[in-house]
């Protein structure tokens, strides 16, 4: 009787171990630059490609040469609000960071820290004023002011029938002069995805 009980317990343990092994995820590392589109939703590839293309277009337009001719320096840009008006949860901060990287790496414009990023730097500057040696302090009031603000939105339209859906993304960006509120550049990028066999619905 005792042997049968022990055998039964061992069988349950082995079964549970087998089920646990079957349920373990398989993980493979891939190149972050690899294009992956599993669900059809907005993803890291969309964010990177759209930001690079739009920043490249922005820097090829006449406004930047007009600024250099009139001011004699590189324009300073700050990102304002990029609104997600789509049906998806999109982390617009990753999109903003992709745009910042593309703009800074171009070497054709300066990028000013956002309001949230400036506050900790200002706190550090105040701390330096009290605790740092005079020859290493960074004085207040020396910040670079932005010449232009970049803002925009991400919108979607979904057309679905059965297990097929077409998702249309429209990304609109605009660059506004801080001096006189002129819109000096308008950018637009469209993406259309045909998704078949998915149960996902907006």
C-alpha positions, 0 to 999 in steps of 0.5 A, spaced: 500 500 500 505 504 501 509 503 495 503 504 491 502 511 494 509 513 493 508 511 486 502 515 485 506 521 488 512 520 484 507 520 477 504 526 479 511 529 480 513 527 474 507 529 470 507 536 473 515 537 471 513 535 464 507 540 464 512 545 467 517 544 461 512 544 456 510 551 458 517 554 459 518 559 453 523 559 448 527 565 448 532 567 442 536 573 442 535 577 435 539 583 432 535 589 435 535 592 427 531 586 425 524 587 422 519 584 426 512 584 425 508 579 429 501 582 430 501 588 425 501 593 431 505 599 431 512 597 433 519 599 434 521 598 426 515 603 425 518 608 430 525 608 427 524 608 420 518 613 420 523 618 425 529 617 420 525 618 414 521 624 417 527 628 420 531 627 414 525 630 410 525 636 415 533 637 414 532 637 407 527 643 406 529 650 405 527 653 413 534 650 415 538 654 410 534 660 411 535 660 419 543 659 418 543 665 413 539 669 418 542 667 424 549 665 423 548 658 427 545 651 427 537 651 429 536 649 436 530 644 436 525 642 442 520 636 442 513 639 444 507 634 444 506 628 440 499 625 441 497 618 440 490 619 437 490 612 434 486 606 437 492 603 439 497 604 445 503 607 442 509 609 447 510 616 444 516 617 448 520 611 444 518 615 437 520 622 440 527 619 442 528 616 435 527 623 432 532 626 437 537 621 435 536 622 428 536 629 429 542 630 433 546 625 429 545 629 423 549 634 426 545 639 422 541 642 428 542 642 436 537 639 440 534 642 447 532 638 453 525 637 454 522 641 460 522 634 464 529 633 463 531 640 464 529 640 472 534 635 474 539 639 471 537 645 474 537 642 481 544 640 480 546 647 477 543 650 484 547 644 488 554 646 484 553 653 486 553 651 493 558 645 493 562 645 487 569 649 486 568 656 483 572 654 477 568 647 476 561 651 477 556 651 471 553 658 472 545 659 471 542 663 466 547 660 460 542 655 457 540 654 450 534 657 448 530 653 442 528 656 436 523 651 434 518 646 437 517 640 433 510 637 435 505 632 432 500 626 432 499 619 430 492 617 427 489 610 425 484 608 421 482 600 421 478 597 416 476 590 418 472 584 415 472 577 418 479 575 420 482 580 415 484 587 417 487 593 414 490 598 418 492 605 416 497 610 420 498 617 419 504 621 422 503 628 422 509 633 424 510 640 424 516 645 426 514 651 429 518 658 430 518 660 437 520 667 435 513 668 431 509 662 431 510 660 423 510 653 421 516 652 417 515 645 416 510 640 415 511 633 415 507 627 413 508 619 413 503 614 411 503 606 413 498 601 411 498 594 413 494 588 411 493 583 416 490 576 415 488 571 419 489 575 426 483 575 431 486 582 434 481 587 433 481 595 435 
